[in-house]
Amino acid sequence: MSRLDSIKNRSSILAGDLSVAASNKLEEIQNATYKDMIRLVDKHGIVNVARPTGFGKTHILMRYVKEYGLNCLYLYDKDVNRQRVISNYGLDRSNTYSYAKMFRDNKDVFVDYLKTNKIEVVLFDESHTVGAKTIDMKWVDIIEACHRSGIKVIGGTATEIRSSGVDVTKEYFHGIEVFKYDVEDAVSDEIIKLPLYVCTAIDNDGISSIKQYLSESEYNILIDANNIDELIDYSLKECGIRNSDYFKIIVFCKDITDINEVRIEQYKEVCKSLFSGMESNVIPVTSHIDHKDNIAEVTNYNKRPNAVDIFLAVDMMNQGFHFDDLSGIIMESGTRSNIVYTQQVGRCMSVMNKNDMFVLDRVNNMDSEFYCANKVAKLFREQFAKSGKENNGWRETDRERVRMSPKQREAAEIVAKIKNQRQILEAKNLAAVVKFYRRFPNKNVILAGEAAGMNQYATLEYLDSVDVLRDEDKLTEFDMHLGITKSFRLVSKYKQTHNF
């Protein structure tokens, strides 16, 4: 089989484990994307291809190069991505160029390289990288030089919105992009299956910050709820793979020090506790001198009987790694970065995934105040709404793809109570809120609470605590099991009863 035929067949390989309908839909979208990309680059000389993780963006870019016989320059951010295109598409090393080198070189050096090597198309893989300041300063001159020489410019990314809120397509690709088809569309078409998402109410740092407000028993409940062995065991059971004979997990950590001083030993103990009798490997994959050789070995840890492989990374495994035997990821580090969050969760959201995987969010990144809206986090938050039962919590035990262990549900109750109590203590005119509630049964007391300085949850919890709630607004025993926290259930019932 020729290399071109091999490339043409990659769509069917990627879609091999999807349903027939999903596989057909994937191929349809890939082909439509390819045609639209060619139309736009022929017309404008520049285009950005924004598609979900594992959707075959690099395949689409390289298909264009091979079918048209073009001399390309492939820009990469991590060496693993360069190795991937060299291995999968037979690209020569001389046709690759790192973003790091582009950072260092002045614009004239880069432009001379294009001319000297007679480059016909420049491929900016992970094109969100061009928004970095060091490239931003020279980008306009580079693009203008490409246009003058008739060199095509094509980008590909799963995260076109940078953490700063900058839209890479609008700012750097003249607003020219292939037709919109994002992760929400791919999930709706069942091309991508959402992983099971397991949340925690609060991390250990958060527990320390509110310890002074906790009773000893409440503190012990929160600590017990964060037991790593139990959380991993719960995650594996909930996504139905606890009895598998092979596990592959990526743990995203805060920094190299965190890995060296905490996580290596912690996850070795996890292996002893949860995977006793299995071959176990805890592999740090970072830029540290003691770890740097491990990245080349990652792909050697393949699925095999009675084994568990746990990779500890900071950002080295955020992208470029698509494992069809991945069990899940664990987030041990908080982030407000759209790109980092999307990339990490994306390890479990590729079209290549065979397993029903999990995301164990130990730092509640799903509820992070991202610098700008995050589509992936929004997808999980909206799982509840898609079930058609708007008056229950989106983190219910039986709600779609989001879970919280029973102990974490109890922890969430405590955290919410502490938060609401602090708001109540700082609020003004509490008596006016009670008076308003009693005097105007058909008006929204939540607005009165806001005027007093409380959010809706603190308002309803306060009215409940002083025993003034009317019967229609009180929780029944059954209601007590519907949502995550009592305050959430109170607000949900109040809004439902009064149609607010």
N, C-alpha and C positions, 0 to 999 in steps of 0.2 A: 504494500500500500504506500502511495506517495505521501510526503509530508502534508501537501495540500489536502489530499483526501482525508488524512488523519485529522487535520484541523477542522474540516467540514463536519466530521463525525463527532466532534467534541460536544456538540449540543445534545446528541442522544446519549453520550456517556454521562454528561452532567445530569441529565434527566432520568437516568436509568432506574432510579428507585422511587420515582414519583408515580402517581396514578397516571393512567393513559391520558385522561383529560388534562391533568396538570402538565404532563410532559408535552402534550400538543400545544398547550397555551404558552409554555415557556419557549418552545421553538418558534411559535408565532411571534411572540414579543421580541425575541432575539433577532429574528429576520427583519421585522419591521424597524427595529432600532438601527440595524445595520444599514438598511436602505435610506432611512431618514438621515443618518450620519453622513452618508455619501452625498446625498442631496444638498445638505447644508454646507459641508466642507467644499464641495464643488462651487457652490454659489458664493460663499463668504470667505473661504480659505481658513476658517477657524470654527471649531465647535467643541462643546463639552458634552460628554456622555455620563449622565448621572443615573446610576442604577444600583439596586440593593446589593449587599454583600453576597459574593458567590454567584452573581447573576451572569457572569461570563463577560465582564467589560473588557478584560485584557484579550480574551478570545476574539471579541468583536473588533478591537483595534488591530490585532495581528492578522486577522482574516483580511482586512482591507490592505495591509501591507503585502501579504502573500498573493492575493488574487490580482492585484494591480502591479505586482513586481516592483515595488517601490523601495528605494534605499532609505531606511528610517533611522532615527535616533531615538532610543527609548530612555526616558528619564525615570529613575527609580529613587525611592527614599530609603529602602532597606535592601541589603545585599540579598536577602532571601527572595525578594521579588525579582531581582536580576537573574538569580540562578533559576528561578521558575521559568522565565521567558526563554532563557538559553536552552534549558532542558526540554521544555514543551514545544517550542516553536523553532528551534535551531538557529536562533539569533546569534550572530557573532558578537564577541565581547567588545569589539571596536564600535559596534552599533549601540552601545549602552553608555550612559552618562549619569552620574549620581547628582542628586540635588545638592549634596554637600559640596561637590566640586563646583557646581554652578554658583553656590553661595560664595565660594572663595574667589572664583574667576571674575574679572570685570566683564562687562557686556561685550567688549570688542573681542576678547579671547574666545568667548562662546560663539559669537557670530562668525569669526574666522574659522572655527572648527566646523561649522555648518557648511561654509563655502568650500573649504579644503577637502572635505569628505563627500562633497556633492550630495548632501542630504536633501531628500524630497519631501519628507514628512517628519515632524517631531511629535512624539507621543509622550504626553505628560501623564503618566500613570499616577494614581493618588493625587489628582490635580488640585485638591485643597491645599497641598503643600506650597503652591505658587503664591499663596497669600502671605507667606512669611515675609517679614520686613526686608531681609537681605535679597529676596528675589523681587519683591514689590518695587524696589528702587530702580531696577534695571529692566523690568518686564516690558514696559511700553516700547523701549528702544529695540528689544529683542523681537517683539511681535512685528514692529514696523519693518525691521530688517528681513524677517521671514516673508512678509507680504511683498516687499520689493523684489525678492528673489524667487517668488512663486512657491515658497515652501509652505506646505499645509501644516496647520497646528491643530492637534486633537488631544483633548483631555479626557480622563475617565476617573470617576470617584463615586463613592457611596455616601459621602458627606460633603455636599457642596456648600453647606452653611458652616462657616468656621465659628469657633467658640465666641469670638468677638461680635458675631452677628453678621459678618461680612458674607455676602453671597458671591462665591468665587466665580460663578458663571457670569453674573452681571458685571462684576468689577474687572475681571481679567479675560473673559472670553466674549466680550462685546454683547453679553446677554443672549448669545446664540447657543442653544442646546437642543438635543433631541427631545421628542415629545415626552411629556411628563409620565412617569410610571415609577412610583416610589414603593417603599416597603409596605404601606397600607394596601396598595393595589395588589402586590404580590401575595400578601396574606389572604386578601379577599378572593383571589384566583386560586388559592391553595397551592401555589408554587412554593411558597415558604410557609413552614409551620412554626408557629410561635413555640418557644421552649416553655417548659413549666417554670414559672418565676416564683421563687420562694423569698419572702421578705422577712426582715427583722424590724422590730419596732425602734430599736436604739442600739448603737454600738457601745463598746466598753468605754470609749472616751466620753460619750454622752452620758452614760451611767455615772461616771465620776463627776461630771459637771452638775448633776442634780442630786448627788448623794446626800447633801445636807437637808434636802426636803423629804427624804425617804425614811420610813421606819426600817428597822432591821429586817423585818420579814419581807417588806417590799423590795429592799435591796437584794436580799437573797433570791427572791423570785426572778428579778431581772438578770442576775448573774447566772442562775441556773438555766434560764431561757436561752442564753447565748452559748451554751455548751456546744462546741464545734462538732464533736462526734455525733450528738443527737441531731443536729441540724443537717449534717451531710446524710445521715441515715434516713432522716425524714424526707429529704429531697430525692434520694434514690428510690425510696418506696413510692412516693407520690407520682413519680413519672414512670413507675413500673419496671425499673431495671435493677432493683436491689439484688435479685438472684442471678445476675449476669456473672459470667466467669472472667470478664475483662472490664476494667474501668480506666478511662483516660480523662484526667481533670486538669484544667488550667486554673491556677490561682493568681489573681492579679493583686500585687502587693504595693505598699506605699513607696518603698525605695529599697536600694540594695542592702542598707543597714538592717532594715526590717526583715528582709529575707535571711540574712546571715545570722542575726542575733535572736530572731523569734521563730520565723516560719519553717525553717529547715527542721528544727527539732520538733516543733509543734506538729508538722505533718508526718514526720516519722512516727510520732506517737499515735496519730490518727490511723496510720497504716496498721500498727500493732493492734489497736483496739477494734477497728472496723473490718479490717481485711486480714485477720490472722490466718496464717497458713498459706497465704498467697505470695507470689513473688512481688515485691514492692520496690519501687524506685521513686525517689524524690529528687527531681532534677532542677537546679536553679538555672534559668536561662536569662542572663543579664550581660552587661558590658564589663562586669568585674573581671579582673585578670584570671581569677580562679574558675570563672564560669564561661569564658568566651568561647571555648571549644565545644561547649554543650549544644549551641545552636545548630551546629552541623550534624549533630547526632539525633536531633529531635525526630526526624522522619524515620529513624531506625527503630523507634519504639512503636512497633506495629501491634495490632490486635493478635493476642495469643492466649491460650488457655491458662486460667488461674493466675492472672497477673493484674497489677494496678500500677499505672504510671501517673505521677503528679508533677506537673511543671510549675515552677514558681517564677513568675515574671513581673517586671515593672511595666514596661511598654514594648519589649522586644517581640511579643507574640500578639500584639494588638491587631496585626494585619498580616496577610501573606500566608497564613496557616489555615488550611481548610481540611479538617480531619473528618473522614466519614465514619470514624469509630470513636468520636468524642462523646463522653458521658455528660459533661457539663463544665461550667466555669463557676468560680467562687470569687466574689469581689471582697477584698480585704482593705481596699483603699477607696476613700470618697473622691468624687470628681464633680466639677461643675462644667466640664468640657463636653460639648456635644459630640465632638469627634471621638474622644476617648471612650465615652459611654457607648456610642453607636458601634464603634469598632469592637469593643470587648463583648458586648451582647451579641454582636454579629457573628462571633465564632459559633454560636448556636442557632444562627438564622440563615445559613447558606442553603442554596437549592441542592447542594451536594449531600446534605445531612441525611443519614440513614436512621440514626437513633432518635428516640424520644428523649430529648436532653433537658437539663435543668440549668437555671441561673440561680445561684444562692447569693443573694444580695445582703451581705452581712453588715453593710453600712448605710442601708436604705437610700441607695443612689437613685432609685426610681422616683423618690419624692424630692430629689435635689432641686435647689433653686438654680437651674441651669442659666447660663448667661443669655441664652435665647431658647425658644421652644424646641423641645426634642421630640421628634416624631415617634421614635421607638418607645420612649417612656410613655408617651401619650397613648400608644397602642395598648400597652398593658393597663394603664389607668382606665381605659375605656372598655376593657373586657366585660366589666359588669354591665355597662349600659347596653352592650350588644346582646346581652341575655334577655333583654326586654323586661327586666324587673328593677325599674329605676329606684325603688324605695329601699333596697337593701345595699349593704356595703360591697364595694367591688373587690374586697379581699376575703369574701366568704369562703368557707371550706370547699364548697361545691361550685364555686364560681369560675367557670372557664379555665384560664391558664395561670391564674394567680393564686398563691397559697400563703398561709401563715400557720405555723405549727400551733397546736393548742397552748403550749407554754408561751409562745410569742404573742398569742392573742391576749393572754393574761397580762403579759408585760406591756402590751399596747394600751391596755386599760389603765394601768398604773401611770404610764407616761402621760397619757391624755389627761388623767385626773390632776397630776402635778401641774401640767401646763395650764389647765383651766383654773385651778385654784390660785395660781399666781396672777392670772388675769383678773380674777374676782377680787383679790386683795388690793390690786392696783386700780380697780374701777371706781368711778364716782357715781353718786346718785342711785345706788342700788335700790333704795326704797322707791324711787320713781319708776324703776323698771317693774317692780312688783305691782305698784299702783296702776301702771299702764296695762299690765297683763290682766288685772282684775276688772278694770273699768272698760276695756275695749277688747272683748273676747274675739271679735272678728277682724281685728287689725294685727299687723305683723309685729310681734314683740321683739323679733330679731333686730329690727331697725332701732327700737328703743335701747336694746342692749348695745348696739354699735355706738349710739350717742353717749352711752355711759363708759365706753372704752373696752367693751368685751366683744369677742367674736361670737358667732352663732352657737358654737358648742358650749362655751363658758356660760352664755346666757341661759340656755335650756338646763344645763347642769345646775346652775345657781337656783333657778326656780324650783327644780326638783329637790334640791338640798334643803330649801326652807319650807317644803311641803305645801306649795300653793298651786301646783299643777291641777288642772281640771281632769276629770276621769278620762275624757277623750284624748288627752295628751300624755297620760301616763303609759308606761310600758307594761304590757302583760308578760306573764312568764314566758310565753312563746316568743314574743318580740325580743326578749332579752338574748335570744340566740341568733338573731338575724344578722347583725352587723359586727364590726370589730370592737368598737368601744361603746360604752353606755351613752356618752354624749353624742356620738354619731347616730345612734339609734333614736335618741330623743329628738334630734333635729329632723331626721328622716320622717319619723312619725308625725311630728308637728307640721311639717310642710305638706305631707300627704293628707292629713286630716283637714287642713285649712286651705289646701290647694294653692299654697304660696310657692 
